[in-house]
Amino acid sequence: MKRSLFLTGAIALIIFGASISPAMAKEGTRLDRMAENLSLTESQKNRVERVFKSSRTQIENILTAEQKAQLETIKERGMKGRKMFKSLNLSEDQKQQIRAIRQNTRQQVSQILTTEQRQKMQEIRQQRKQNRQR
């Protein structure tokens, strides 16, 4: 259950990026880090950005108006990560939909990357996973 909540929060945090408010302006830096770490070409960067925007829009469509307003308020207060999304009280259906969107996003991004870039991204994910477990 904790992992499910974490995944849901992480998914939404990653996908929402900067779309809801200036306080949420994390996607640009995330995309920039990804471009730098994986040596993305400008074309790849543009394609990944479109995938992120599409995913973010899909998730926004899942949230109720009340949840969107709550998220805006929470982000303006500087809350991040899991705590932020726990307070949204996502339904199980919303969590499932967000997981599916996130999985689709990963697949789409993976198709944009070269074999070497996919390997590097996997290494980065493994390192982050190890850091979270400490």
N, C-alpha and C positions, 0 to 999 in steps of 0.2 A: 504494500500500500504506500509506504514512504517513497519507494522508487517510482511508483506511478505518479505520485504528486510531484516529485522532483522532475520527472520527465515532462510532465504537462507544463510545469512552470518554465523549465528550460526551453521547451519547444516554443511556447508563446513568447518568451523573452527574446529568443533568437529571431523569430519570424516577425514580431511586431516592429522591432527596430525603431525607426524614427517617425513612424506614420501617425502616431496619436498625439504627440506633443514634442516640443523641443527638448523637454527633459528626458525623452526617450531616445535621443539621438545616438543610439549605440550601433545601429546597423551599418552606418557609414564606416565607423572605425572597425567593426567586425569584418566588413567586406574588404576594407583596406588591409587589415592584418592577413586575411585569407589570400589576397592578391600578392602580398609581400612574401608570406611563408611558402606559398605554392608557386611563386613566379608566374602568376596568371598573365596572359596576354590581355591587351585592351579588349579584344573581342570576347574572350572568356569572362572577363570582369563584367562587361555589359550584359552578357547572357545570364551570369549568376545573379546579378542585380535584378534582372527581370523575373527570375525564378523566385527570389526572395520577396519581391513586391507582390507577385501573384499569390504566394502562400500567405503572406500577411493579410491580403484582402480576403482570402478564403476564411482565415481565422476570425477576422473582424466580423464577417458575416455570421459566424457561429455565436458570437457573444450577443447577449441581450443589450439593449440600450443602457440599462442600469449597470451591467458589468463593464461596459465601455466607459461610463462616467466614473465608476469606482476605480478602474484602472488608471484613468487620467489623474484623478486625485492622488492616488497612491504613488504614482510616478513623480508627480510634482513635489511630494514630500520626501522624495529620495529613496524610497523603499525599492529593493531590487530582489530578483531571484524568486526562490520558492515562497517566501513569506508573502510576496506581492500577490501571487496567484492563488495561494490558499484562501485569501480573503475574498476572492471572487466567487467561491462556492460553485465551482463548475460542476455540472451534472455529469453523470457517468457517460452519457451520450456525447456531451461536449468533449470530454476527455478522449473518448474513442475517436471522434472526428479529428481532433487536433493531432492525435498520434498518427492517424492515417495521412493527414496533410504533411506532417513532418517527415514521415517515411517517404512519401512521394517526392518531397523537396530534396531529400538526400539522394534519391535515385536520379532525379533530374540533374542535380549538381554533379554527381558522379559521372554521368554521361558527357558532361562538358569537359571534364578533366582528362588529361593523359594518364597512361598507366603509372608513370612515375609520380605524378601529382596525387593520384588516388592513394598510392602507397605512403606518400609523405603525410597526407591527411589522416590516414589510419594511424600512423605513428603518433601524430599530434593528439588524436582522440585517446589513444591508449595512455599517453603521458598524462593527459588531463584526468582520465579515470583513476590512475594511480594517485595523483595528487589529491583527489577528492576523498580517497579511501584513507588517507593519512590523518 
